[in-house]
Amino acid sequence: MSQIDNLPPLRSVIETHGIAAKKSLGQNFLLDLNLTAKIARMAGDLKGSDILEIGPGPGGLTRGLLAEGARRVLAIEKDERCIAALEEIAAVYPGQLEVVNGDALEIDVTGRLEAPIRIAANLPYNIGTELLVRWLSPPTWPPFWTSLTLMFQREVAQRIVAMPGDKAYGRLALLAHWRTDARIVMDLPPEAFSPPPKVSSAVVHLTALPAPRYPADPVMLNRVVATAFNQRRKMLRSALKPMGGDVEGHLTAVGIAPTARAEEIGLEQFCALSRSFSEA
């Protein structure tokens, strides 16, 4: 399947509109429509769902999402050069694609979409992690979205799904596992992109849980985890000193050895530790 619609190939779109990828915008375009359609399918059954897409570029994934039956796609694109190409897609799918020229970090999208809402994106490398942390840390849970299907540098993807003892295990994994089921569903080599990045990429699918796995105050949990991993090679009795109070007492009370290190501690224990600090 080299074509999924009657629109031109993506290389032609890029040439026609003069959309050379900009490093300053974290752009690496995925031009194979077979791959963009496969990523769209990784997002699940799109029929009856609104989709938020960040950084659509020339619209490869956008076309895949619409071809897979998305009820509606809201595409947020910062690069003005891409808007005309995206509007051409909108003309082929009347009423199903809304294109917004702006910064995804500054736009409130909640009033523009109707539930159920899925987020699917080949995220710009320079804002991908920040957006994910925002989506995982809303003031209330469950969030406005039901699932995230996101492409990252493979190193970042591994940090999201890492488990205790893994080299990549840290704050990002704990945030993800606390409130979602997260797994890597697809790997992509550098040569799949134009221009090829220096690293491999991976698609991560995260499904929102109805409630966090273990009770904890989100602000306190984030503080405890961030403090613990800020000096991850130190024993927790030392790394957590900035928290104040009887650090060793809190650790012992929840069954964590004061000599343990952050990378050895699981989500349930971190939640218990944050509850102990909250109660104090």
C-alpha positions as YAML, in Angstrom:
chain: A
units: angstrom
residues:
- id: 1
  name: MET
  ca: [0.00, 0.00, 0.00]
- id: 2
  name: SER
  ca: [1.98, 2.99, -1.26]
- id: 3
  name: GLN
  ca: [-1.06, 5.30, -1.19]
- id: 4
  name: ILE
  ca: [-3.83, 5.58, 1.39]
- id: 5
  name: ASP
  ca: [-5.75, 8.39, -0.32]
- id: 6
  name: ASN
  ca: [-5.81, 10.39, -3.54]
- id: 7
  name: LEU
  ca: [-3.34, 12.99, -2.29]
- id: 8
  name: PRO
  ca: [0.22, 13.27, -3.69]
- id: 9
  name: PRO
  ca: [3.17, 11.36, -2.18]
- id: 10
  name: LEU
  ca: [4.73, 13.14, 0.76]
- id: 11
  name: ARG
  ca: [8.01, 13.84, -1.03]
- id: 12
  name: SER
  ca: [6.03, 15.72, -3.69]
- id: 13
  name: VAL
  ca: [4.15, 17.64, -0.99]
- id: 14
  name: ILE
  ca: [7.43, 18.69, 0.64]
- id: 15
  name: GLU
  ca: [8.91, 19.82, -2.68]
- id: 16
  name: THR
  ca: [5.76, 21.69, -3.73]
- id: 17
  name: HIS
  ca: [5.49, 23.63, -0.47]
- id: 18
  name: GLY
  ca: [9.20, 24.02, 0.24]
- id: 19
  name: ILE
  ca: [9.03, 22.24, 3.59]
- id: 20
  name: ALA
  ca: [12.64, 21.31, 4.31]
- id: 21
  name: ALA
  ca: [12.90, 19.91, 7.85]
- id: 22
  name: LYS
  ca: [14.21, 22.43, 10.39]
- id: 23
  name: LYS
  ca: [16.45, 21.26, 13.21]
- id: 24
  name: SER
  ca: [15.32, 24.25, 15.30]
- id: 25
  name: LEU
  ca: [11.78, 22.85, 15.28]
- id: 26
  name: GLY
  ca: [12.87, 19.29, 16.06]
- id: 27
  name: GLN
  ca: [11.60, 18.13, 12.67]
- id: 28
  name: ASN
  ca: [12.33, 14.73, 11.13]
- id: 29
  name: PHE
  ca: [9.63, 13.80, 8.63]
- id: 30
  name: LEU
  ca: [8.34, 10.24, 8.24]
- id: 31
  name: LEU
  ca: [7.52, 9.96, 4.53]
- id: 32
  name: ASP
  ca: [6.48, 6.32, 4.15]
- id: 33
  name: LEU
  ca: [2.67, 6.24, 4.21]
- id: 34
  name: ASN
  ca: [2.78, 2.51, 5.01]
- id: 35
  name: LEU
  ca: [4.52, 3.39, 8.28]
- id: 36
  name: THR
  ca: [2.30, 6.34, 9.13]
- id: 37
  name: ALA
  ca: [-0.78, 4.17, 8.57]
- id: 38
  name: LYS
  ca: [0.73, 1.48, 10.81]
- id: 39
  name: ILE
  ca: [1.32, 4.03, 13.59]
- id: 40
  name: ALA
  ca: [-2.28, 5.21, 13.22]
- id: 41
  name: ARG
  ca: [-3.46, 1.62, 13.71]
- id: 42
  name: MET
  ca: [-1.32, 1.36, 16.85]
- id: 43
  name: ALA
  ca: [-3.56, 4.08, 18.35]
- id: 44
  name: GLY
  ca: [-6.46, 1.61, 18.41]
- id: 45
  name: ASP
  ca: [-9.95, 1.80, 16.92]
- id: 46
  name: LEU
  ca: [-10.22, 5.45, 15.90]
- id: 47
  name: LYS
  ca: [-13.83, 5.33, 14.75]
- id: 48
  name: GLY
  ca: [-15.90, 7.52, 17.05]
- id: 49
  name: SER
  ca: [-12.84, 9.24, 18.58]
- id: 50
  name: ASP
  ca: [-11.41, 12.73, 18.27]
- id: 51
  name: ILE
  ca: [-7.63, 12.76, 17.77]
- id: 52
  name: LEU
  ca: [-5.15, 15.39, 18.89]
- id: 53
  name: GLU
  ca: [-2.01, 15.45, 16.75]
- id: 54
  name: ILE
  ca: [1.00, 17.61, 17.61]
- id: 55
  name: GLY
  ca: [3.53, 18.55, 14.94]
- id: 56
  name: PRO
  ca: [1.92, 16.96, 11.88]
- id: 57
  name: GLY
  ca: [4.45, 18.53, 9.48]
- id: 58
  name: PRO
  ca: [3.47, 17.68, 5.89]
- id: 59
  name: GLY
  ca: [0.68, 15.43, 7.18]
- id: 60
  name: GLY
  ca: [1.83, 11.83, 6.83]
- id: 61
  name: LEU
  ca: [0.40, 10.64, 10.14]
- id: 62
  name: THR
  ca: [-2.57, 12.97, 9.72]
- id: 63
  name: ARG
  ca: [-3.50, 11.14, 6.53]
- id: 64
  name: GLY
  ca: [-3.07, 7.80, 8.27]
- id: 65
  name: LEU
  ca: [-5.35, 8.82, 11.15]
- id: 66
  name: LEU
  ca: [-8.08, 10.03, 8.82]
- id: 67
  name: ALA
  ca: [-7.78, 6.99, 6.55]
- id: 68
  name: GLU
  ca: [-8.16, 4.75, 9.63]
- id: 69
  name: GLY
  ca: [-11.53, 6.35, 10.37]
- id: 70
  name: ALA
  ca: [-10.83, 9.03, 12.98]
- id: 71
  name: ARG
  ca: [-14.01, 10.98, 13.68]
- id: 72
  name: ARG
  ca: [-12.03, 14.21, 13.72]
- id: 73
  name: VAL
  ca: [-8.39, 15.30, 13.93]
- id: 74
  name: LEU
  ca: [-7.15, 18.50, 15.55]
- id: 75
  name: ALA
  ca: [-3.64, 19.15, 14.23]
- id: 76
  name: ILE
  ca: [-1.43, 21.70, 16.02]
- id: 77
  name: GLU
  ca: [1.45, 22.85, 13.82]
- id: 78
  name: LYS
  ca: [3.95, 25.59, 14.69]
- id: 79
  name: ASP
  ca: [5.60, 25.73, 11.26]
- id: 80
  name: GLU
  ca: [3.64, 28.08, 8.99]
- id: 81
  name: ARG
  ca: [5.17, 26.41, 5.91]
- id: 82
  name: CYS
  ca: [3.18, 23.24, 6.62]
- id: 83
  name: ILE
  ca: [-0.25, 24.85, 6.90]
- id: 84
  name: ALA
  ca: [-1.05, 24.92, 3.17]
- id: 85
  name: ALA
  ca: [-0.18, 21.21, 2.83]
- id: 86
  name: LEU
  ca: [-2.41, 20.37, 5.80]
- id: 87
  name: GLU
  ca: [-5.27, 22.44, 4.38]
- id: 88
  name: GLU
  ca: [-5.09, 20.33, 1.22]
- id: 89
  name: ILE
  ca: [-5.70, 17.27, 3.37]
- id: 90
  name: ALA
  ca: [-8.60, 19.04, 5.10]
- id: 91
  name: ALA
  ca: [-10.20, 19.63, 1.69]
- id: 92
  name: VAL
  ca: [-10.21, 15.87, 1.01]
- id: 93
  name: TYR
  ca: [-11.76, 15.15, 4.44]
- id: 94
  name: PRO
  ca: [-14.39, 17.90, 4.82]
- id: 95
  name: GLY
  ca: [-15.22, 18.68, 8.43]
- id: 96
  name: GLN
  ca: [-12.81, 16.07, 9.80]
- id: 97
  name: LEU
  ca: [-9.54, 18.00, 10.07]
- id: 98
  name: GLU
  ca: [-8.98, 21.26, 11.94]
- id: 99
  name: VAL
  ca: [-5.53, 22.79, 11.52]
- id: 100
  name: VAL
  ca: [-4.24, 25.26, 14.13]
- id: 101
  name: ASN
  ca: [-1.05, 27.21, 13.51]
- id: 102
  name: GLY
  ca: [0.53, 27.65, 16.93]
- id: 103
  name: ASP
  ca: [2.71, 26.35, 19.76]
- id: 104
  name: ALA
  ca: [1.38, 23.15, 21.37]
- id: 105
  name: LEU
  ca: [2.89, 24.19, 24.69]
- id: 106
  name: GLU
  ca: [0.68, 27.29, 24.77]
- id: 107
  name: ILE
  ca: [-2.65, 26.15, 23.26]
- id: 108
  name: ASP
  ca: [-5.52, 24.82, 25.39]
- id: 109
  name: VAL
  ca: [-7.10, 22.11, 23.25]
- id: 110
  name: THR
  ca: [-9.71, 20.76, 25.65]
- id: 111
  name: GLY
  ca: [-12.51, 23.00, 24.37]
- id: 112
  name: ARG
  ca: [-11.84, 22.01, 20.76]
- id: 113
  name: LEU
  ca: [-12.30, 18.25, 21.18]
- id: 114
  name: GLU
  ca: [-15.11, 15.90, 22.20]
- id: 115
  name: ALA
  ca: [-14.66, 12.68, 24.17]
- id: 116
  name: PRO
  ca: [-13.46, 10.08, 23.66]
- id: 117
  name: ILE
  ca: [-10.12, 11.72, 22.82]
- id: 118
  name: ARG
  ca: [-6.90, 10.02, 21.79]
- id: 119
  name: ILE
  ca: [-3.54, 11.70, 21.26]
- id: 120
  name: ALA
  ca: [-1.35, 10.44, 18.42]
- id: 121
  name: ALA
  ca: [1.78, 12.21, 17.27]
- id: 122
  name: ASN
  ca: [5.28, 12.03, 15.88]
- id: 123
  name: LEU
  ca: [6.31, 14.54, 18.53]
- id: 124
  name: PRO
  ca: [8.96, 17.15, 17.75]
- id: 125
  name: TYR
  ca: [12.05, 15.95, 19.62]
- id: 126
  name: ASN
  ca: [12.56, 19.27, 21.38]
- id: 127
  name: ILE
  ca: [9.18, 19.31, 23.20]
- id: 128
  name: GLY
  ca: [8.17, 15.64, 23.35]
- id: 129
  name: THR
  ca: [9.14, 14.89, 26.94]
- id: 130
  name: GLU
  ca: [7.67, 18.13, 28.29]
- id: 131
  name: LEU
  ca: [4.32, 17.42, 26.60]
- id: 132
  name: LEU
  ca: [4.26, 13.86, 27.94]
- id: 133
  name: VAL
  ca: [4.91, 15.01, 31.51]
- id: 134
  name: ARG
  ca: [2.06, 17.53, 31.19]
- id: 135
  name: TRP
  ca: [-0.33, 14.87, 29.91]
- id: 136
  name: LEU
  ca: [0.65, 12.52, 32.75]
- id: 137
  name: SER
  ca: [0.37, 15.22, 35.45]
- id: 138
  name: PRO
  ca: [-3.02, 16.96, 35.15]
- id: 139
  name: PRO
  ca: [-4.61, 18.38, 38.32]
- id: 140
  name: THR
  ca: [-7.38, 15.75, 38.17]
- id: 141
  name: TRP
  ca: [-7.47, 12.13, 36.98]
- id: 142
  name: PRO
  ca: [-8.66, 10.54, 34.74]
- id: 143
  name: PRO
  ca: [-7.37, 13.00, 32.12]
- id: 144
  name: PHE
  ca: [-9.15, 14.39, 29.06]
- id: 145
  name: TRP
  ca: [-7.51, 11.71, 26.87]
- id: 146
  name: THR
  ca: [-7.99, 7.93, 26.87]
- id: 147
  name: SER
  ca: [-4.70, 6.94, 25.19]
- id: 148
  name: LEU
  ca: [-1.42, 8.35, 23.92]
- id: 149
  name: THR
  ca: [0.39, 6.94, 20.88]
- id: 150
  name: LEU
  ca: [3.62, 8.89, 20.62]
- id: 151
  name: MET
  ca: [6.91, 8.65, 18.79]
- id: 152
  name: PHE
  ca: [10.10, 9.49, 20.69]
- id: 153
  name: GLN
  ca: [13.80, 8.94, 20.40]
- id: 154
  name: ARG
  ca: [14.23, 5.30, 21.43]
- id: 155
  name: GLU
  ca: [16.24, 6.34, 24.49]
- id: 156
  name: VAL
  ca: [13.26, 8.38, 25.74]
- id: 157
  name: ALA
  ca: [10.84, 5.54, 24.94]
- id: 158
  name: GLN
  ca: [12.95, 3.17, 27.05]
- id: 159
  name: ARG
  ca: [12.85, 5.65, 29.94]
- id: 160
  name: ILE
  ca: [9.03, 5.63, 29.79]
- id: 161
  name: VAL
  ca: [8.64, 1.84, 30.04]
- id: 162
  name: ALA
  ca: [11.67, 1.07, 32.26]
- id: 163
  name: MET
  ca: [11.31, -0.99, 35.43]
- id: 164
  name: PRO
  ca: [13.31, -0.93, 38.72]
- id: 165
  name: GLY
  ca: [16.89, -2.01, 38.14]
- id: 166
  name: ASP
  ca: [16.91, -0.88, 34.51]
- id: 167
  name: LYS
  ca: [19.52, 1.70, 33.57]
- id: 168
  name: ALA
  ca: [16.78, 3.92, 32.09]
- id: 169
  name: TYR
  ca: [14.52, 3.71, 35.17]
- id: 170
  name: GLY
  ca: [13.62, 7.05, 36.70]
- id: 171
  name: ARG
  ca: [11.01, 9.76, 37.18]
- id: 172
  name: LEU
  ca: [9.49, 9.39, 33.70]
- id: 173
  name: ALA
  ca: [8.86, 5.65, 34.16]
- id: 174
  name: LEU
  ca: [7.27, 6.19, 37.57]
- id: 175
  name: LEU
  ca: [4.98, 8.94, 36.24]
- id: 176
  name: ALA
  ca: [3.91, 6.69, 33.37]
- id: 177
  name: HIS
  ca: [3.39, 3.50, 35.39]
- id: 178
  name: TRP
  ca: [1.50, 5.24, 38.18]
- id: 179
  name: ARG
  ca: [-1.41, 6.25, 35.97]
- id: 180
  name: THR
  ca: [-1.11, 4.32, 32.69]
- id: 181
  name: ASP
  ca: [-0.29, 1.04, 31.02]
- id: 182
  name: ALA
  ca: [2.74, 1.87, 28.86]
- id: 183
  name: ARG
  ca: [4.50, -0.25, 26.23]
- id: 184
  name: ILE
  ca: [6.69, 0.18, 23.18]
- id: 185
  name: VAL
  ca: [4.70, -0.96, 20.14]
- id: 186
  name: MET
  ca: [7.02, -0.12, 17.25]
- id: 187
  name: ASP
  ca: [10.68, 0.63, 16.47]
- id: 188
  name: LEU
  ca: [11.86, 2.81, 13.60]
- id: 189
  name: PRO
  ca: [15.42, 3.12, 12.26]
- id: 190
  name: PRO
  ca: [16.95, 6.51, 11.40]
- id: 191
  name: GLU
  ca: [16.69, 5.85, 7.66]
- id: 192
  name: ALA
  ca: [12.88, 5.84, 7.89]
- id: 193
  name: PHE
  ca: [13.01, 9.63, 8.32]
- id: 194
  name: SER
  ca: [13.98, 12.62, 6.23]
- id: 195
  name: PRO
  ca: [16.48, 13.83, 7.21]
- id: 196
  name: PRO
  ca: [17.65, 10.75, 9.14]
- id: 197
  name: PRO
  ca: [18.19, 11.57, 12.83]
- id: 198
  name: LYS
  ca: [21.32, 10.33, 14.58]
- id: 199
  name: VAL
  ca: [19.31, 7.94, 16.78]
- id: 200
  name: SER
  ca: [16.62, 5.30, 16.42]
- id: 201
  name: SER
  ca: [13.00, 6.07, 17.29]
- id: 202
  name: ALA
  ca: [10.17, 4.14, 18.92]
- id: 203
  name: VAL
  ca: [6.41, 4.47, 19.28]
- id: 204
  name: VAL
  ca: [5.01, 4.20, 22.80]
- id: 205
  name: HIS
  ca: [1.33, 3.48, 23.51]
- id: 206
  name: LEU
  ca: [-0.01, 4.57, 26.90]
- id: 207
  name: THR
  ca: [-3.56, 3.77, 28.06]
- id: 208
  name: ALA
  ca: [-4.97, 5.89, 30.89]
- id: 209
  name: LEU
  ca: [-6.01, 3.91, 33.96]
- id: 210
  name: PRO
  ca: [-9.33, 4.84, 35.63]
- id: 211
  name: ALA
  ca: [-7.37, 5.68, 38.80]
- id: 212
  name: PRO
  ca: [-3.69, 5.65, 39.84]
- id: 213
  name: ARG
  ca: [-2.32, 2.21, 40.74]
- id: 214
  name: TYR
  ca: [-1.59, 3.24, 44.34]
- id: 215
  name: PRO
  ca: [-2.85, 6.17, 46.45]
- id: 216
  name: ALA
  ca: [-0.52, 9.15, 46.74]
- id: 217
  name: ASP
  ca: [-0.66, 12.92, 46.58]
- id: 218
  name: PRO
  ca: [0.62, 13.72, 43.05]
- id: 219
  name: VAL
  ca: [2.57, 16.81, 44.14]
- id: 220
  name: MET
  ca: [4.30, 14.97, 47.00]
- id: 221
  name: LEU
  ca: [4.98, 11.88, 44.89]
- id: 222
  name: ASN
  ca: [6.56, 14.00, 42.17]
- id: 223
  name: ARG
  ca: [8.70, 15.81, 44.77]
- id: 224
  name: VAL
  ca: [9.87, 12.59, 46.44]
- id: 225
  name: VAL
  ca: [10.69, 10.92, 43.12]
- id: 226
  name: ALA
  ca: [12.45, 13.97, 41.69]
- id: 227
  name: THR
  ca: [14.52, 14.37, 44.87]
- id: 228
  name: ALA
  ca: [15.41, 10.67, 45.01]
- id: 229
  name: PHE
  ca: [16.61, 10.55, 41.39]
- id: 230
  name: ASN
  ca: [18.37, 13.91, 41.48]
- id: 231
  name: GLN
  ca: [21.32, 12.07, 43.02]
- id: 232
  name: ARG
  ca: [20.47, 8.56, 41.93]
- id: 233
  name: ARG
  ca: [23.85, 7.06, 42.89]
- id: 234
  name: LYS
  ca: [23.45, 8.11, 46.52]
- id: 235
  name: MET
  ca: [21.75, 6.03, 49.17]
- id: 236
  name: LEU
  ca: [18.19, 7.24, 49.78]
- id: 237
  name: ARG
  ca: [18.95, 8.34, 53.33]
- id: 238
  name: SER
  ca: [21.32, 10.90, 51.78]
- id: 239
  name: ALA
  ca: [19.53, 11.63, 48.51]
- id: 240
  name: LEU
  ca: [16.28, 12.49, 50.31]
- id: 241
  name: LYS
  ca: [17.80, 14.85, 52.89]
- id: 242
  name: PRO
  ca: [16.35, 17.89, 51.04]
- id: 243
  name: MET
  ca: [12.89, 16.56, 51.96]
- id: 244
  name: GLY
  ca: [13.62, 17.43, 55.60]
- id: 245
  name: GLY
  ca: [12.44, 15.62, 58.71]
- id: 246
  name: ASP
  ca: [13.33, 12.09, 59.79]
- id: 247
  name: VAL
  ca: [14.23, 10.64, 56.40]
- id: 248
  name: GLU
  ca: [15.48, 7.32, 57.76]
- id: 249
  name: GLY
  ca: [12.34, 7.02, 59.87]
- id: 250
  name: HIS
  ca: [10.11, 7.44, 56.81]
- id: 251
  name: LEU
  ca: [12.12, 4.91, 54.82]
- id: 252
  name: THR
  ca: [12.07, 2.33, 57.59]
- id: 253
  name: ALA
  ca: [8.35, 2.85, 58.23]
- id: 254
  name: VAL
  ca: [7.46, 1.80, 54.68]
- id: 255
  name: GLY
  ca: [9.93, -1.07, 54.48]
- id: 256
  name: ILE
  ca: [12.67, 0.61, 52.41]
- id: 257
  name: ALA
  ca: [16.26, 0.11, 53.50]
- id: 258
  name: PRO
  ca: [17.88, 3.50, 54.12]
- id: 259
  name: THR
  ca: [20.92, 2.24, 52.19]
- id: 260
  name: ALA
  ca: [18.84, 1.48, 49.06]
- id: 261
  name: ARG
  ca: [19.14, 3.62, 45.95]
- id: 262
  name: ALA
  ca: [16.30, 5.17, 43.96]
- id: 263
  name: GLU
  ca: [16.79, 2.90, 40.94]
- id: 264
  name: GLU
  ca: [16.03, -0.14, 43.16]
- id: 265
  name: ILE
  ca: [12.67, 1.10, 44.47]
- id: 266
  name: GLY
  ca: [9.37, 0.23, 42.82]
- id: 267
  name: LEU
  ca: [6.30, 2.38, 42.27]
- id: 268
  name: GLU
  ca: [4.31, 0.94, 45.20]
- id: 269
  name: GLN
  ca: [7.12, 1.74, 47.63]
- id: 270
  name: PHE
  ca: [7.54, 5.27, 46.27]
- id: 271
  name: CYS
  ca: [3.80, 5.86, 46.73]
- id: 272
  name: ALA
  ca: [3.98, 4.56, 50.30]
- id: 273
  name: LEU
  ca: [6.97, 6.80, 50.99]
- id: 274
  name: SER
  ca: [5.17, 9.86, 49.61]
- id: 275
  name: ARG
  ca: [2.16, 9.09, 51.85]
- id: 276
  name: SER
  ca: [4.50, 8.90, 54.84]
- id: 277
  name: PHE
  ca: [5.97, 12.32, 54.06]
- id: 278
  name: SER
  ca: [2.47, 13.73, 53.48]
- id: 279
  name: GLU
  ca: [1.21, 12.45, 56.83]
- id: 280
  name: ALA
  ca: [4.20, 14.07, 58.56]
...
